[in-house]
Amino acid sequence: MQLAAIIVSLVLAVVGVALFARAIAQIFQAVRLGQPVPAGSRTDEPWQRTVTLLREFLGHTRMNRWGIVGVAHWFVAVGFLTLVLTLINALGQLFKADWLLPVLGSWLPYELFIEFIGTMTTLGILTLIVIRQLNRPGKAERKSRFAGSKTGQAYFVEAVILIIGVCIMLLRGLEGALHHVDGYTAAYFLSYPLVAAFDGLSTGALQNLVYLVAMVKIGTSFVWMITVALKTNMGVAWHRFLAFPNIWFKREARGGNALGELQPMTSGGKEIDFETALDEDNEEEVRFGVSAVEDFSWKGLLDFSTCTECGRCQSQCPAWNTGKPLSPKLLIMSLRDHAHAKAPYLLAGGGKTMEGEEKATAEQLADVPQSALDEAERPLIGTAEEGGVIDPDVLWSCTTCGACVEQCPVDIEHVDHIVDMRRYQVMIESAFPSEAGTMLKNLEKKGNPWGLAKKQRLEWTKELDFEVPVVGKTIEDLTEVEYLYWVGCAGALEDRAKKTTKAFAELLHIAGVDFAIMGGDEKCTGDSARRLGNEFLFQQLGEENVANLNAAFGEDDSAEEGGDASTKKPKASKKIVATCPHCFNTLANEYPQLGGEYEVIHHTQLLQHLVDEGRLVPVTPVEGLITYHDPCYLGRHNKVYTPPREIIAKVPGLRSEEMHRHKERGFCCGAGGARMWMEERIGKRINNERVDEALSLDPDIVSTACPFCLVMLTDSVNGKKNDGAAKEDLQVVDVAQLLLDSVKAPTDPAGDEDPAGAPEPEPTPAG
C-alpha cells in the first residue's frame, strides 16, 4: 500500500508541477500579447494597491454582499491558500504514517487553525455546491446566474475541493488515533469524533489508511493541477491565482471601481492626439479602438482570463434581464476563449496590419495549429453567420449602467472593454444603430442631441417670475456668483426635463443662492457620443466647453504685473451644480482629462445641504406612497445614494418604500450608453421592466433625479396608463419638483399652475 501510494503520488506531483509551470508561462506570454497601458496607470501607488488587494481579499468586499455565499467562499479561498501545508504533511506521511511538520506540526495554534479552517472549508464548499444546485439553469434559464457557465468544470473544481477537505479531516482523525489521543483535546476539538471512529484499529491498519487517504488527497490535488494546466482558459480554476494580480492592477489604486469616467482612447500605450493621428503625413500606426483581441491592453487580456463565471454580473445586467443577447459574463468568456485559442498564432508573429495584410510569413506560421489559424480568421465583431466572436446586438445592447463592474468580485472592467470595441465600430467601420447617427449629426451641427437652435437653451428662463443671471449677458463672469448651474441639453430643451430645471432654479432663488447659467454657447458635454464610441466628437465638444468654462471662471488679468492688486478681480470658485447625472459625471470625472478642473456637485446634494441648513423648509404635505429610482450615473458611477432619499424623507406626508432593486443593485432605466437615442427591438423594454417593478408597490409617485430617467420612466408609465396597468394619477417627478411643492405654501400665488410631474404624451427621442 505504501509503495503504491508513493509511486502514484510522486508521479502525479512531478507531472502536475511541470505542466502547471508551463501553463503559467503560457498565460503570461498570452497576456503580454496585449497592448501596453499608459505609463504608471496600473502601477502607481504600489503600497496602496497592496493594501487594496489585501482588503478586497481578506474582507471579501464584493462577495460578502451576497450573504452566506460570501462567508462560504471566504473559507474556501482562505483554505485553498493556507491548507497547502497539509499537502506537504501528506507527502511526508507517505513515508512515515505518523510524520508531522517540524515545529509547526505539534504547535497547538497551528493544530487549532487546521482543525477550524479544514472543517470550515469543507462546510463552505458543501454550501456552495448546494447553492449552485438550487440556482442551476432550468426552464427559466435567464434567471440563473450560472446560465452559460461551464458547469462541468465547476462541478469538477467543487468535487476536488470537497475531496481534499474530507481527506484533511480524515487524516486528522487518523493522526489522533496513531498518537493515541484519548478524549476531546484542544488540538482535536473538531476531529475527535473521527479519532474515536478509528479507535480500536491496529497500528498496521491505521498506517495503511493514512497511506491511502494521503494518496487520495495528493492525487486529487495534482490531477486538478494537471487538468487546469491543460486548460488555461478554465476560469473557474485559474481565477484563484489570477484574481490577485488583476485586483492589484485595477484602474483605481485606492480601491474604486472602473466606473465614472471612461479612459481616453490609446494606441500603443499612448493617449491618441487626434490632431496628429488624423494627419495624412503621420507615419505612426494608430489604432482607433479595438478591432481584434490583441488590440485590447494586457490588462484587458488579464481580465478575460480572470473571469470565474460566477454570473453576478449577468444576474444584475438590465439587458440580460430583459431578454437581450448581452450577458457581461458570456461576453468576457467569449473574449477569453477566443484570446486563448488565437494565442499560438499571435505568439508565432501572426496578426494583421491596419490594411489587413498578414504580418508573419508562411514559414513563421507553419507550425501553428490549424485551430489557431482558423480562430485568427474570425472577426471580433460579427454575426454568427460571419463567424464573429461578439455579435453586434450584444455590443449595442449595453447601457453602460455599471452593474457588472459593481458586482464583479475580481474587478473585471467590462464597460471599458465594451466601449473600446464600440470605438472601432463607430470611428472606423461606421457600423452602429442608424438612430444614433441622427444624434451624432445633431451634436456635430447644433451642439445638442435634438438638433435645436442654441437660442432655445435660454427659453425656459422666460417662464420664471425672476431673472436668471446669464454669463456674458446679465453678468460678466462667474466671479459674481457662488455656483454655475450647468443646465445641460435635456434640462434646457426637453419639455419634461425643463420642469426639473425650473423647479431647481426656483429653489435656488428661494434659498438665496447666487447662481448663473451659461449664455447658450455651451454644447452637449459629449456623454452620449463618448459612450457610443465617438471619442473624436466627445473631445471636440469637451474641449470647446472647457475653453468656455475656463474663460467664464478665469480671473481678469488686465491689470499689469506689479500693479495694484485691488484692480484685479477675484478668481471664481469653479463650483458647478448639474441636474443631469450624465453631465455631472462628465464635468466632474472626464473634463479633467481635457484640462477642466471643477468642483462639481449634483443638484440633490446641494438641495440636501440647503434643507439641512434651514434655507429650504418643506412645510406643505405631499401625500402618498413614493418609490425612488436610482439613476445609474448618479448612484453606481458616483456613489450618490443618500441625498435624494434624505430630501424625500424631509417632505411631510410622504411614505417611502424601496423597490427590490435599489442603490448598488438598482436597475437601469435603459437610457445610458447612448441607448437614449436607440430603439429597443429585442426583448422587453428596460424602462417597462423598471416601471413594472415600481408598480408592484402600488405607488402614488415614482421619483428620480435624472432627466434621462425621467423621460424613460414617464414614457413607460404613460403607456401603462393607456393599457390600464397603472392608475391615472400616478406621477413621475424629479426630487427637485417634490421639494418645491413642499417648500411652497399651498396658496402661494407664484405656484406653478401645471402640477409637478403632469405626464407628457411626448415620445422618447428615439421615437
Rosetta blueprint (number, residue, H / E / L):
1 M L
2 Q H
3 L H
4 A H
5 A H
6 I H
7 I H
8 V H
9 S H
10 L H
11 V H
12 L H
13 A H
14 V H
15 V H
16 G H
17 V H
18 A H
19 L H
20 F H
21 A H
22 R H
23 A H
24 I H
25 A H
26 Q H
27 I H
28 F H
29 Q H
30 A H
31 V H
32 R H
33 L L
34 G L
35 Q E
36 P L
37 V L
38 P L
39 A L
40 G L
41 S L
42 R L
43 T L
44 D L
45 E L
46 P H
47 W H
48 Q H
49 R H
50 T H
51 V H
52 T H
53 L H
54 L H
55 R H
56 E H
57 F H
58 L H
59 G H
60 H L
61 T L
62 R L
63 M H
64 N H
65 R H
66 W H
67 G L
68 I H
69 V H
70 G H
71 V H
72 A H
73 H H
74 W H
75 F H
76 V H
77 A H
78 V H
79 G H
80 F H
81 L H
82 T H
83 L L
84 V H
85 L H
86 T H
87 L H
88 I H
89 N H
90 A H
91 L H
92 G H
93 Q H
94 L H
95 F H
96 K L
97 A L
98 D L
99 W L
100 L L
101 L L
102 P L
103 V L
104 L L
105 G L
106 S L
107 W L
108 L H
109 P H
110 Y H
111 E H
112 L H
113 F H
114 I H
115 E H
116 F H
117 I H
118 G H
119 T H
120 M H
121 T H
122 T H
123 L H
124 G H
125 I H
126 L H
127 T H
128 L H
129 I H
130 V H
131 I H
132 R H
133 Q H
134 L H
135 N L
136 R L
137 P L
138 G L
139 K L
140 A L
141 E H
142 R H
143 K H
144 S L
145 R L
146 F L
147 A L
148 G L
149 S L
150 K L
151 T H
152 G H
153 Q H
154 A H
155 Y H
156 F H
157 V H
158 E H
159 A H
160 V H
161 I H
162 L H
163 I H
164 I H
165 G H
166 V H
167 C H
168 I H
169 M H
170 L H
171 L H
172 R H
173 G H
174 L H
175 E H
176 G H
177 A H
178 L H
179 H L
180 H L
181 V L
182 D L
183 G L
184 Y L
185 T L
186 A H
187 A H
188 Y H
189 F L
190 L L
191 S L
192 Y H
193 P H
194 L H
195 V H
196 A H
197 A H
198 F H
199 D L
200 G L
201 L L
202 S L
203 T H
204 G H
205 A H
206 L H
207 Q H
208 N H
209 L H
210 V H
211 Y H
212 L H
213 V H
214 A H
215 M H
216 V H
217 K H
218 I H
219 G H
220 T H
221 S H
222 F H
223 V H
224 W H
225 M H
226 I H
227 T H
228 V H
229 A H
230 L H
231 K L
232 T L
233 N L
234 M L
235 G H
236 V H
237 A H
238 W H
239 H H
240 R H
241 F H
242 L H
243 A H
244 F H
245 P H
246 N H
247 I H
248 W H
249 F L
250 K L
251 R L
252 E L
253 A L
254 R L
255 G L
256 G L
257 N L
258 A L
259 L L
260 G L
261 E L
262 L L
263 Q L
264 P L
265 M L
266 T E
267 S E
268 G L
269 G L
270 K E
271 E E
272 I L
273 D L
274 F H
275 E H
276 T H
277 A H
278 L L
279 D L
280 E L
281 D L
282 N L
283 E L
284 E L
285 E L
286 V L
287 R L
288 F L
289 G L
290 V L
291 S L
292 A L
293 V H
294 E H
295 D H
296 F L
297 S E
298 W H
299 K H
300 G H
301 L H
302 L H
303 D H
304 F H
305 S H
306 T H
307 C L
308 T L
309 E L
310 C L
311 G L
312 R H
313 C H
314 Q H
315 S H
316 Q H
317 C L
318 P H
319 A H
320 W H
321 N H
322 T L
323 G L
324 K L
325 P L
326 L L
327 S L
328 P H
329 K H
330 L H
331 L H
332 I H
333 M H
334 S H
335 L H
336 R H
337 D H
338 H H
339 A H
340 H H
341 A H
342 K H
343 A H
344 P H
345 Y H
346 L H
347 L H
348 A L
349 G L
350 G L
351 G L
352 K E
353 T L
354 M L
355 E L
356 G L
357 E L
358 E E
359 K L
360 A L
361 T L
362 A L
363 E L
364 Q L
365 L L
366 A L
367 D L
368 V L
369 P L
370 Q H
371 S H
372 A H
373 L H
374 D H
375 E H
376 A H
377 E L
378 R L
379 P L
380 L L
381 I E
382 G L
383 T L
384 A L
385 E L
386 E L
387 G L
388 G L
389 V L
390 I E
391 D L
392 P H
393 D H
394 V H
395 L H
396 W H
397 S L
398 C L
399 T L
400 T L
401 C L
402 G L
403 A H
404 C H
405 V H
406 E H
407 Q H
408 C L
409 P L
410 V L
411 D L
412 I L
413 E L
414 H H
415 V H
416 D H
417 H H
418 I H
419 V H
420 D H
421 M H
422 R H
423 R H
424 Y H
425 Q H
426 V H
427 M H
428 I L
429 E L
430 S L
431 A L
432 F L
433 P L
434 S H
435 E H
436 A H
437 G H
438 T H
439 M H
440 L H
441 K H
442 N H
443 L H
444 E H
445 K H
446 K H
447 G L
448 N L
449 P L
450 W L
451 G L
452 L L
453 A L
454 K H
455 K H
456 Q H
457 R H
458 L H
459 E H
460 W H
461 T H
462 K H
463 E H
464 L L
465 D L
466 F L
467 E L
468 V L
469 P L
470 V E
471 V E
472 G L
473 K L
474 T L
475 I E
476 E L
477 D L
478 L H
479 T H
480 E H
481 V L
482 E L
483 Y E
484 L E
485 Y E
486 W E
487 V L
488 G H
489 C H
490 A H
491 G H
492 A H
493 L H
494 E L
495 D H
496 R H
497 A H
498 K H
499 K H
500 T H
501 T H
502 K H
503 A H
504 F H
505 A H
506 E H
507 L H
508 L H
509 H H
510 I H
511 A H
512 G L
513 V L
514 D L
515 F E
516 A E
517 I E
518 M L
519 G L
520 G L
521 D L
522 E L
523 K L
524 C L
525 T L
526 G L
527 D H
528 S H
529 A H
530 R H
531 R H
532 L H
533 G L
534 N L
535 E H
536 F H
537 L H
538 F H
539 Q H
540 Q H
541 L H
542 G H
543 E H
544 E H
545 N H
546 V H
547 A H
548 N H
549 L H
550 N H
551 A H
552 A H
553 F H
554 G L
555 E L
556 D L
557 D L
558 S L
559 A L
560 E L
561 E L
562 G L
563 G L
564 D L
565 A H
566 S H
567 T H
568 K L
569 K L
570 P L
571 K L
572 A L
573 S L
574 K L
575 K E
576 I E
577 V E
578 A E
579 T L
580 C L
581 P H
582 H H
583 C H
584 F H
585 N H
586 T H
587 L H
588 A H
589 N H
590 E H
591 Y H
592 P H
593 Q H
594 L H
595 G L
596 G L
597 E L
598 Y L
599 E E
600 V E
601 I E
602 H E
603 H H
604 T H
605 Q H
606 L H
607 L H
608 Q H
609 H H
610 L H
611 V H
612 D H
613 E L
614 G L
615 R L
616 L L
617 V L
618 P L
619 V L
620 T L
621 P L
622 V L
623 E L
624 G E
625 L E
626 I E
627 T E
628 Y E
629 H L
630 D L
631 P L
632 C L
633 Y L
634 L L
635 G L
636 R L
637 H L
638 N L
639 K L
640 V L
641 Y L
642 T H
643 P H
644 P H
645 R H
646 E H
647 I H
648 I H
649 A H
650 K H
651 V L
652 P L
653 G L
654 L E
655 R E
656 S E
657 E L
658 E L
659 M L
660 H L
661 R L
662 H L
663 K H
664 E H
665 R H
666 G L
667 F L
668 C L
669 C L
670 G L
671 A L
672 G L
673 G L
674 A L
675 R H
676 M H
677 W H
678 M L
679 E L
680 E L
681 R L
682 I L
683 G L
684 K L
685 R L
686 I H
687 N H
688 N H
689 E H
690 R H
691 V H
692 D H
693 E H
694 A H
695 L H
696 S L
697 L L
698 D L
699 P L
700 D L
701 I E
702 V E
703 S E
704 T E
705 A L
706 C L
707 P H
708 F H
709 C H
710 L H
711 V H
712 M H
713 L H
714 T H
715 D H
716 S H
717 V H
718 N H
719 G H
720 K H
721 K H
722 N H
723 D L
724 G L
725 A L
726 A L
727 K L
728 E L
729 D L
730 L L
731 Q E
732 V E
733 V E
734 D E
735 V H
736 A H
737 Q H
738 L H
739 L H
740 L H
741 D H
742 S H
743 V H
744 K L
745 A L
746 P L
747 T L
748 D L
749 P L
750 A L
751 G L
752 D L
753 E L
754 D L
755 P L
756 A L
757 G L
758 A L
759 P L
760 E L
761 P L
762 E L
763 P L
764 T L
765 P L
766 A L
767 G L
